[in-house]
């Protein structure tokens, strides 16, 4: 059985994904993680390991997650390939019939959306190429010499060079969209094309479905009677009505040109009726192609017309002093997208704009030297531990430490407990077979001491209560917002591990984040 999933389903899926981001039914978050990529592979920076797609690996993505940022409706757009206009380049033209049997010229593409039939100019205006100068003498079209810059509603040539191109203006990419969604490879299409006022002029101009614009001479024929004569009102037959063409015969009694003089309406196929227009068929009958516009006309549905089956998701990581969830001083080597994560210890959907996936400890020096934490350092990705009871130890991995506030952020992943990689028990586990949590309520021979770094510090059990959690601290006439709520010096992650569905993962070369640094993350989802 021969079957295909059409590009129209892919375009629909891209639309639906963006609708889901805008809907209150779902929530999507961009996340970053994996500070210790070199431990997974010493060559990670030059050749990151390809992500794996299974449930066990999904749990590992959660274990090594750092922070999440909500994706809002303005953070996602359907996008198309970026095809820049450049003088001297021969572009494809729009055709309704491109396939493996009728390839696009000159690219040889077997699919409209993989052909180069539209361009973006230097002012970020987007045009579709309706005609590229193709003729019997130039079967691949001609080089484009005039950059289209106009915003007229009807198709027209771009300049006076006579390159033969006919362009149709579609839209202009806005400055905000340029920042968020333009890359070297992709450009966005506008949101809500069907309803937005910004696009109404172009959209409403495309009201005549099946109105013809372009006819092409594929064989000029010969012996077509009188030379230098023009035939008008030559009918175009098909399932539409009222379309006519103008055909000019040259000195050699061959067809010189064809233009659509009346586009008519309702055509899904058509052919030039020479006899009906009293055009001589000659000793060799001329041949023509009639190009059928997309459903609704050019500019009616640009997602369908341009093949917008990709979605770009944008997120900017900034070092916000009011919510320092995205750590500095350590690296990140993974980004991803998770759908419908939940709040910590809750079945309620997460809705906060930025959340931490890390645990955190507010540390203080021993009695009599409470400011010791200001002179202590913890090495990124090193281990810390706390004896929480008789023979019971909690262990974590240092993600960041702020000596100003005494806040240490950490994660706990499965590599810290006593199991081998194949799931069997390690006969001599370092920290036992269960992941123990750091606590401000140690029992037995437990203590508040956190061992690691250059000295031993204590959990500040006087920082925050259940009724009044600690979320900021004042030091030297300055208030530091901590981004998480502390009770007795301990803060849990703000998101429930393993909740929701991780729908995208990208392992990248590690980058180290610094306090004066911002990162723009642009993810392409291809449906």
VENRA-V469696 format. One record per residue. N is the residue number from 0. RES is the residue in one letter. SS is DSSP state (A for helix, B for strand, O for the rest). BURIAL is I if it has 24 or more other ideal C-beta (glycine too) atoms within 12 Angstrom, else O. D_LAST is the distance of its C-alpha to the last C-alpha in Angstrom with 2 decimals. Layout:
<<N	RES	SS	BURIAL	D_LAST> <N	RES	SS	BURIAL	D_LAST>>
This chain:
<<0	X	O	O	23.23> <1	X	O	O	20.84> <2	X	O	O	17.55> <3	X	O	O	14.08> <4	X	O	O	10.89> <5	X	O	O	10.94> <6	X	A	I	8.91> <7	X	A	O	10.26> <8	X	A	O	8.48> <9	X	A	I	5.02> <10	X	A	I	7.33> <11	X	A	O	8.91> <12	X	A	I	6.45> <13	X	A	I	6.30> <14	X	A	I	10.01> <15	X	A	O	10.69> <16	X	A	I	9.63> <17	X	A	I	12.04> <18	X	A	O	14.47> <19	X	A	I	14.58> <20	X	A	I	15.60> <21	X	A	O	18.22> <22	X	O	O	19.44> <23	X	O	O	22.40> <24	X	O	O	21.11> <25	X	O	I	18.79> <26	X	O	I	19.21> <27	X	B	I	17.01> <28	X	B	I	18.74> <29	X	B	I	18.28> <30	X	B	I	20.67> <31	X	B	I	22.63> <32	X	B	I	24.81> <33	X	O	I	26.53> <34	X	O	I	29.70> <35	X	O	I	31.23> <36	X	A	I	28.76> <37	X	A	O	31.73> <38	X	A	O	33.04> <39	X	A	I	30.00> <40	X	O	O	30.43> <41	X	O	O	33.07> <42	X	O	O	30.89> <43	X	O	I	27.92> <44	X	O	O	28.42> <45	X	O	O	28.17> <46	X	O	O	25.70> <47	X	O	I	23.74> <48	X	O	I	23.08> <49	X	O	O	19.58> <50	X	O	I	18.39> <51	X	O	O	18.87> <52	X	O	O	16.88> <53	X	O	O	19.67> <54	X	A	O	21.62> <55	X	A	O	24.47> <56	X	A	O	22.47> <57	X	A	I	20.84> <58	X	A	O	24.47> <59	X	A	I	25.30> <60	X	A	I	22.64> <61	X	A	I	24.47> <62	X	A	I	27.82> <63	X	O	I	27.20> <64	X	B	I	25.53> <65	X	B	I	27.52> <66	X	B	I	26.29> <67	X	B	I	23.54> <68	X	B	I	22.90> <69	X	B	I	21.49> <70	X	B	I	18.50> <71	X	O	I	19.72> <72	X	A	O	18.45> <73	X	A	O	19.67> <74	X	A	I	17.69> <75	X	B	I	14.18> <76	X	B	I	13.22> <77	X	B	I	10.66> <78	X	B	I	11.45> <79	X	B	I	12.15> <80	X	B	I	13.98> <81	X	O	I	17.52> <82	X	O	I	20.13> <83	X	B	I	23.57> <84	X	O	I	26.52> <85	X	O	O	29.21> <86	X	O	O	32.54> <87	X	O	O	33.16> <88	X	O	I	29.57> <89	X	O	I	28.94> <90	X	O	I	25.71> <91	X	O	I	24.06> <92	X	O	I	24.58> <93	X	O	I	22.57> <94	X	O	I	23.04> <95	X	O	I	21.91> <96	X	O	O	22.61> <97	X	O	I	20.89> <98	X	O	O	20.30> <99	X	O	O	21.68> <100	X	O	O	24.98> <101	X	O	O	24.97> <102	X	O	O	23.42> <103	X	O	I	23.06> <104	X	O	I	26.06> <105	X	O	I	26.65> <106	X	O	I	23.35> <107	X	O	O	23.34> <108	X	O	I	19.62> <109	X	O	O	18.84> <110	X	O	I	16.03> <111	X	A	I	16.62> <112	X	A	I	13.55> <113	X	A	O	14.64> <114	X	O	I	18.17> <115	X	O	I	20.00> <116	X	O	I	20.98> <117	X	B	I	20.93> <118	X	B	I	22.42> <119	X	B	I	23.02> <120	X	O	I	26.70> <121	X	O	O	28.66> <122	X	O	O	28.82> <123	X	O	I	25.06> <124	X	B	I	25.40> <125	X	B	I	22.76> <126	X	B	I	24.06> <127	X	B	I	22.96> <128	X	B	I	25.26> <129	X	B	I	26.87> <130	X	B	I	29.42> <131	X	B	I	29.90> <132	X	O	I	33.49> <133	X	O	I	32.77> <134	X	O	I	35.97> <135	X	O	O	37.91> <136	X	O	O	39.26> <137	X	O	O	35.95> <138	X	O	O	33.41> <139	X	O	O	30.78> <140	X	O	I	31.53> <141	X	O	I	33.44> <142	X	O	O	32.87> <143	X	O	I	32.02> <144	X	O	I	34.95> <145	X	O	I	34.65> <146	X	O	I	31.99> <147	X	O	I	30.84> <148	X	O	O	31.83> <149	X	O	O	32.78> <150	X	O	O	31.28> <151	X	O	O	33.03> <152	X	O	O	31.28> <153	X	O	O	32.28> <154	X	O	I	31.24> <155	X	B	O	33.77> <156	X	O	I	34.61> <157	X	O	I	34.29> <158	X	O	O	37.78> <159	X	O	O	41.01> <160	X	O	O	40.29> <161	X	O	O	39.79> <162	X	O	I	36.63> <163	X	O	I	35.67> <164	X	B	I	32.26> <165	X	B	I	31.26> <166	X	B	I	28.69> <167	X	B	I	27.19> <168	X	B	I	26.67> <169	X	B	I	23.58> <170	X	B	I	23.53> <171	X	B	I	24.62> <172	X	O	I	22.65> <173	X	O	I	24.75> <174	X	A	O	26.39> <175	X	A	O	24.55> <176	X	A	I	21.14> <177	X	A	O	22.46> <178	X	A	O	23.34> <179	X	A	I	20.14> <180	X	A	I	17.32> <181	X	O	I	18.91> <182	X	O	I	18.79> <183	X	O	O	20.09> <184	X	O	O	16.73> <185	X	B	I	14.99> <186	X	B	I	16.40> <187	X	B	I	15.46> <188	X	O	I	15.85> <189	X	O	I	18.20> <190	X	O	I	17.49> <191	X	O	O	18.83> <192	X	O	I	19.55> <193	X	O	O	20.88> <194	X	O	O	23.51> <195	X	O	O	24.27> <196	X	A	O	27.76> <197	X	A	O	26.80> <198	X	A	I	24.90> <199	X	A	O	27.37> <200	X	A	O	29.50> <201	X	A	I	26.94> <202	X	A	I	25.21> <203	X	A	O	28.60> <204	X	O	O	29.77> <205	X	O	I	27.29> <206	X	O	O	28.97> <207	X	O	I	30.08> <208	X	O	I	27.51> <209	X	O	I	28.31> <210	X	O	I	30.62> <211	X	O	I	31.11> <212	X	O	I	31.24> <213	X	B	I	31.46> <214	X	B	I	33.61> <215	X	B	I	33.95> <216	X	B	I	37.01> <217	X	B	I	36.17> <218	X	B	O	39.86> <219	X	O	I	42.75> <220	X	O	I	45.19> <221	X	B	O	48.90> <222	X	O	O	52.21> <223	X	O	I	50.86> <224	X	O	I	54.32> <225	X	O	O	55.42> <226	X	O	O	53.94> <227	X	O	O	52.61> <228	X	B	O	51.87> <229	X	B	I	49.03> <230	X	B	I	47.99> <231	X	B	O	46.51> <232	X	B	O	45.02> <233	X	B	I	43.70> <234	X	B	I	41.71> <235	X	B	I	38.14> <236	X	B	I	37.93> <237	X	B	O	34.94> <238	X	O	O	33.66> <239	X	O	I	33.97> <240	X	B	O	37.20> <241	X	O	O	39.34> <242	X	O	I	37.53> <243	X	B	I	40.03> <244	X	B	I	40.18> <245	X	B	I	42.79> <246	X	B	I	43.69> <247	X	B	I	46.01> <248	X	B	I	48.19> <249	X	O	O	49.37> <250	X	O	O	52.71> <251	X	O	O	51.88> <252	X	O	I	51.28> <253	X	O	I	47.58> <254	X	B	I	44.63> <255	X	B	I	44.10> <256	X	B	I	41.25> <257	X	B	I	39.46> <258	X	B	I	38.21> <259	X	B	I	36.90> <260	X	B	I	39.69> <261	X	B	I	38.48> <262	X	O	I	34.82> <263	X	O	I	35.68> <264	X	B	I	32.98> <265	X	O	I	30.99> <266	X	O	I	30.28> <267	X	O	O	27.55> <268	X	O	O	29.78> <269	X	B	I	33.01> <270	X	B	I	35.73> <271	X	B	I	38.73> <272	X	O	O	41.97> <273	X	O	I	44.62> <274	X	A	O	47.40> <275	X	A	O	46.63> <276	X	A	I	46.90> <277	X	O	O	50.06> <278	X	O	I	48.48> <279	X	O	I	50.30> <280	X	O	I	48.27> <281	X	O	O	50.58> <282	X	O	O	51.25> <283	X	B	O	47.56> <284	X	O	O	45.24> <285	X	O	I	42.64> <286	X	B	O	38.96> <287	X	B	I	36.22> <288	X	B	I	32.50> <289	X	B	I	31.55> <290	X	B	I	28.10> <291	X	O	I	26.45> <292	X	O	I	24.62> <293	X	O	I	21.34> <294	X	O	O	21.85> <295	X	O	I	23.91> <296	X	O	I	24.83> <297	X	O	I	23.66> <298	X	O	I	22.56> <299	X	O	I	22.15> <300	X	O	I	18.36> <301	X	A	I	16.98> <302	X	A	I	13.30> <303	X	A	I	13.83> <304	X	A	I	16.40> <305	X	A	I	14.71> <306	X	O	I	11.13> <307	X	O	I	9.56> <308	X	O	I	5.80> <309	X	B	I	6.05> <310	X	B	I	8.05> <311	X	B	I	11.20> <312	X	B	I	13.32> <313	X	B	I	16.97> <314	X	B	I	19.93> <315	X	B	I	23.47> <316	X	B	I	25.75> <317	X	O	I	29.32> <318	X	O	I	32.54> <319	X	O	O	33.65> <320	X	O	O	37.27> <321	X	O	O	36.86> <322	X	O	I	34.07> <323	X	O	I	34.02> <324	X	O	I	31.28> <325	X	O	I	29.58> <326	X	O	I	32.27> <327	X	O	I	33.99> <328	X	O	I	36.01> <329	X	O	I	33.55> <330	X	B	I	30.37> <331	X	B	I	26.72> <332	X	B	I	24.50> <333	X	B	I	21.40> <334	X	B	I	18.93> <335	X	B	I	16.37> <336	X	B	I	15.07> <337	X	B	I	16.72> <338	X	B	I	16.40> <339	X	O	I	19.79> <340	X	O	I	22.26> <341	X	B	I	25.86> <342	X	B	O	29.09> <343	X	O	I	31.47> <344	X	O	O	33.59> <345	X	O	O	32.10> <346	X	O	O	29.70> <347	X	O	O	29.09> <348	X	B	I	25.69> <349	X	O	I	25.70> <350	X	O	O	25.94> <351	X	O	I	27.79> <352	X	O	O	26.41> <353	X	B	I	27.17> <354	X	B	I	28.28> <355	X	B	I	29.66> <356	X	O	I	28.68> <357	X	O	I	32.02> <358	X	B	I	35.48> <359	X	B	I	38.26> <360	X	B	I	42.04> <361	X	B	I	44.61> <362	X	B	I	47.28> <363	X	B	I	50.92> <364	X	O	I	53.81> <365	X	O	O	56.65> <366	X	O	O	59.37> <367	X	O	O	61.54> <368	X	O	O	58.81> <369	X	A	O	55.96> <370	X	A	O	54.65> <371	X	A	O	54.12> <372	X	A	I	50.33> <373	X	A	O	50.47> <374	X	A	O	51.65> <375	X	O	I	49.42> <376	X	O	O	46.29> <377	X	O	I	43.63> <378	X	O	O	41.81> <379	X	O	I	38.02> <380	X	O	I	36.58> <381	X	O	I	40.10> <382	X	B	I	41.12> <383	X	B	I	43.09> <384	X	B	I	44.87> <385	X	B	I	47.03> <386	X	B	I	49.61> <387	X	B	I	48.88> <388	X	B	O	51.52> <389	X	O	O	53.91> <390	X	O	O	52.09> <391	X	B	I	48.67> <392	X	B	I	46.54> <393	X	B	I	43.31> <394	X	B	I	41.36> <395	X	B	I	38.53> <396	X	B	I	36.99> <397	X	B	I	37.79> <398	X	B	I	34.88> <399	X	B	I	37.03> <400	X	B	I	40.59> <401	X	B	I	42.02> <402	X	O	I	45.74> <403	X	O	I	46.36> <404	X	O	I	45.31> <405	X	O	I	45.64> <406	X	B	I	42.08> <407	X	B	I	40.55> <408	X	B	I	36.87> <409	X	B	I	35.89> <410	X	B	I	33.50> <411	X	O	I	34.41> <412	X	O	I	32.32> <413	X	A	I	33.18> <414	X	A	I	34.60> <415	X	A	I	37.56> <416	X	O	I	38.84> <417	X	O	O	40.82> <418	X	B	O	38.39> <419	X	O	O	37.62> <420	X	O	O	34.09> <421	X	O	O	34.39> <422	X	O	O	35.19> <423	X	O	O	38.93> <424	X	B	O	41.46> <425	X	O	O	42.85> <426	X	O	O	46.62> <427	X	O	O	47.41> <428	X	O	O	44.75> <429	X	O	O	45.27> <430	X	O	I	44.15> <431	X	O	O	44.29> <432	X	O	O	41.74> <433	X	O	O	40.38> <434	X	O	I	38.67> <435	X	O	I	41.30> <436	X	O	I	40.67> <437	X	O	I	42.70> <438	X	O	I	45.20> <439	X	O	I	47.93> <440	X	O	O	49.78> <441	X	O	I	50.88> <442	X	O	O	53.33> <443	X	O	O	56.19> <444	X	O	O	56.37> <445	X	O	I	53.07> <446	X	O	I	52.99> <447	X	O	I	51.07> <448	X	B	I	50.98> <449	X	B	I	47.75> <450	X	B	I	48.49> <451	X	O	I	46.70> <452	X	O	I	46.73> <453	X	O	O	50.09> <454	X	O	I	51.87> <455	X	O	I	51.79> <456	X	B	I	50.72> <457	X	B	I	50.80> <458	X	B	I	48.42> <459	X	O	I	49.70> <460	X	O	I	50.42> <461	X	O	O	51.94> <462	X	O	I	48.68> <463	X	O	I	47.16> <464	X	O	O	47.88> <465	X	O	O	45.97> <466	X	O	O	47.50> <467	X	O	O	47.01> <468	X	O	O	44.22> <469	X	B	I	44.44> <470	X	B	I	41.65> <471	X	B	I	43.58> <472	X	B	I	46.63> <473	X	B	O	49.26> <474	X	B	O	50.64> <475	X	O	O	52.99> <476	X	O	O	52.59> <477	X	B	O	48.80> <478	X	B	O	46.36> <479	X	B	I	43.41> <480	X	B	I	40.49> <481	X	B	I	39.14> <482	X	B	I	35.78> <483	X	B	I	36.55> <484	X	B	I	39.32> <485	X	B	I	42.07> <486	X	B	I	44.53> <487	X	O	I	47.50> <488	X	O	I	45.66> <489	X	B	I	42.58> <490	X	B	I	39.10> <491	X	O	I	36.28> <492	X	O	I	32.56> <493	X	O	I	31.12> <494	X	B	I	28.13> <495	X	O	I	28.38> <496	X	O	I	27.29> <497	X	O	O	24.82> <498	X	O	I	23.84> <499	X	O	I	20.41> <500	X	B	I	17.25> <501	X	B	I	16.09> <502	X	B	I	12.29> <503	X	B	I	12.20> <504	X	B	I	15.12> <505	X	B	I	16.24> <506	X	B	I	19.76> <507	X	B	I	21.49> <508	X	B	O	25.02> <509	X	B	I	27.23> <510	X	B	I	28.39> <511	X	B	O	31.49> <512	X	O	I	31.51> <513	X	O	O	34.74> <514	X	O	O	36.22> <515	X	O	O	35.83> <516	X	O	O	32.23> <517	X	O	O	28.96> <518	X	B	I	25.47> <519	X	B	O	22.50> <520	X	B	I	19.25> <521	X	B	I	16.10> <522	X	B	I	12.85> <523	X	B	I	9.68> <524	X	B	I	6.41> <525	X	B	I	3.78> <526	X	O	I	0.00>>
